[in-house]
């Protein structure tokens, strides 16, 4: 995992916390998770792996964070396949054991687009209201600043969010359409 710096991993973990609205209990109350300043690479990778379990279909992340998540997926697959190979060595007189596990299907109705109060949910609402790209970008940047969002919000970030949501659910925008000028 030396491919990513501690700073990149911290940014990715902070984005996971923000987008998914992750919390922890302190003194009996739920509070947002705060990444320790002295967090090292191993700690951050473990926490990202743990947080990845809570990612829902439709949660949107920056390109950098998505790259970190994909790399961790590959790392886990490599570890799993190595363990599987060791456990699946043929034993004389016994049938070989399959080394791959089939993915468990997601039950119908699962996989919401958003978590209530998350930044992705806020972006969804802004996009659904429509407007010019400049108007949408301005509103989303203002909210990002209010939430101390560490990732820079760009026009391409907003456009990709809208396009990806529309791809996953063609009815997402209702009668609105994505155009060069905005969402009308």
Steps between C-alpha positions, in 0.01 A plus 500: 500500500803725474342634183313768700639756740363547850352832383311331214371228731393760758314698234328183375397397853374852578293493180353160594406642840340806343314338210369212707441710813699255716489546875636345817367495856668722757348547845183331379452743207559452129766739373673528161819295474814710519816369336794516744777736391761230567316228302743281309455308175406169665237665722345687205489192275329300778246778560432538126447123472257518790315802356480337155257247645247782541526641147162482333415490134493858383746646751721727288867565571773708343725335245787479750286337769349258249853404389597432863187285549566307178863441597396372843248268327779361282727461803228307686431281195872420472514410870185287471620318190837424663325365810261303279786344305669389819180352640393339173805286429386161377510217750569155362174312452272804556324726251651847455341781700384803296706811583254772406197609692190614315381846594193513718217671313361820649139461613244692294433848627848545647758744367359848543653789314580688818515520873290768662709806577798389290669731255396271214137535613537878499650492149210280384246755621682791335534311172132399504398866534690582181660825388809614314829326575630821661198522732528134597876526556458812716240335727700178534828684572326709769371185672842333470663796673233494772575130563879551483512262204867436418458405132491788254163525328538559127256526213611157373432353848143634493442392139633148564277469807192591294597276207577200724172535688310521169686192370410296808139617504362643175203645696729684744447845345135449410421727205825696531784444256875548518612759244810704422360790705384301798207287608175622349 
